[in-house]
Amino acid sequence: MELIRLMLVDDHELVRTGLKSFLELHDRFKVIGEAANGLDAVALALEMRPDIILMDVAMPILGGLETMRILKSRWREAAVLALAEQEDKYYCMELFAAGASGYLTKHSTSDELVWAIHSIMERQIYLQPALARWLLDDYQLLSEQRREDPPKLESLMVELEILSLRERTVLKLVADGLTNRQIGQSLGLSPKTIARHRERIMGKLKIHSRTELVRFAIRTGVVSLT
């Protein structure tokens, strides 16, 4: 039976040691590399080319989301199982948008971890069952959008027209999960300028949180969940 070659990325050595000890109790699993931060993880993954990377999403130097984007830009086939301390719907979506193959909280059972690894090896996307309600929520949101009364949807589109082309671009990038710094790098602007754009957008739309911005972007078609 062919071995599944794994790489562990976590800034806590005890976590990596515990994971390695557990994983190598299984005949098919072999840990071939470990990294304590995102920068080292990218370099090691490109060198070792593991079958699956188990990666903590909260790391020093380079966070999980940025690490994912850099890694996928250099090795498109990289398979990453993101490990998070807590449930975070929008961060989970951002990770999947960046190319994650799976999302699992560290409170999951050992059986769920093993199942996730096998699922990813079969080229499936893994989201632990306890979090599947997120998909149902999004499906219901899309269904509500399709049933939206024409006047209400038309009103939203009028609000979208209030925004300048630059502001719509910033809105899309915010809804895609990018930080002010990342948006600034993409558009050649400073993070402070992007922050001012966000404030103006929220002021024009009378929106008070990033969650509401994302919902508005989805309803008006600025971004899509698919």
Secondary structure, DSSP 8 states (H G I E B T S, - for coil): ---EEEEEE-S-HHHHHHHHHHHTTSTTEEEEEEESSHHHHHHHHHHH--SEEEEESS-SSS-HHHHHHHHHHH-TT--EEEEESS--HHHHHHHHHHT-SEEEETTS-HHHHHHHHHHHHTT--EE-GGGTHHHHHHHHHHHHHHH--HHHHHHHHHHHHHS-HHHHHHHHHHHTT--HHHHHHHHT--HHHHHHHHHHHHHHHT--SHHHHHHHHHHTTSS---
